[in-house]
Amino acid sequence: MREIFKKSILILAIFVIWQVVCELEIFTQYILPSPIATFKTMYSMSLSGELATHTIISFKR
């Protein structure tokens, strides 16, 4: 149980640092999009079916 908590905190910290780096505009949005933008795009692509299509194509390579 304690290991799961530690791993969860680590993952959360990575996302927070990623978001802070994006908010500070250390890198352009083109090079490093924010996690919020990434998840929004992933969500919309999964609803449209694009995500599954692109994933299948990538696995066939």
C-alpha positions as CSV (number, residue, x, y, z in Angstrom):
1,M,0.0,0.0,0.0
2,R,2.8,2.4,0.9
3,E,4.6,1.7,-2.5
4,I,1.4,2.5,-4.4
5,F,1.2,5.8,-2.5
6,K,4.8,6.7,-3.3
7,K,4.3,5.9,-7.0
8,S,1.1,7.9,-7.1
9,I,2.8,10.9,-5.6
10,L,5.7,10.6,-8.0
11,I,3.4,10.5,-11.0
12,L,1.4,13.5,-9.7
13,A,4.6,15.4,-9.1
14,I,5.7,14.8,-12.7
15,F,2.5,16.1,-14.1
16,V,2.6,19.2,-11.8
17,I,6.2,20.0,-12.8
18,W,5.3,19.4,-16.5
19,Q,2.4,21.9,-16.1
20,V,4.5,24.5,-14.3
21,V,7.2,24.3,-17.0
22,C,4.5,24.9,-19.6
23,E,2.9,27.8,-17.7
24,L,6.3,29.4,-17.4
25,E,6.7,29.0,-21.2
26,I,10.2,27.6,-20.8
27,F,9.5,25.7,-24.0
28,T,7.1,26.6,-26.8
29,Q,3.7,24.9,-26.8
30,Y,4.8,23.3,-30.1
31,I,7.7,21.5,-28.5
32,L,6.2,20.7,-25.1
33,P,2.4,21.0,-24.9
34,S,0.9,21.1,-21.5
35,P,-0.6,18.0,-19.9
36,I,-4.0,19.6,-20.0
37,A,-3.8,20.3,-23.7
38,T,-2.4,16.8,-24.3
39,F,-5.3,15.1,-22.4
40,K,-7.9,17.3,-24.1
41,T,-6.6,16.3,-27.5
42,M,-6.4,12.7,-26.5
43,Y,-10.0,12.8,-25.3
44,S,-11.3,14.4,-28.4
45,M,-9.4,12.0,-30.6
46,S,-10.7,9.0,-28.7
47,L,-14.3,10.3,-29.1
48,S,-13.9,10.7,-32.8
49,G,-12.1,7.4,-33.3
50,E,-9.0,9.0,-34.6
51,L,-6.9,7.8,-31.6
52,A,-7.7,4.1,-32.2
53,T,-7.0,4.5,-35.9
54,H,-3.6,6.1,-35.4
55,T,-2.7,3.6,-32.7
56,I,-3.5,0.7,-34.9
57,I,-1.4,2.2,-37.8
58,S,1.5,2.8,-35.4
59,F,1.4,-0.8,-34.1
60,K,1.5,-2.1,-37.7
61,R,4.8,-0.4,-38.4
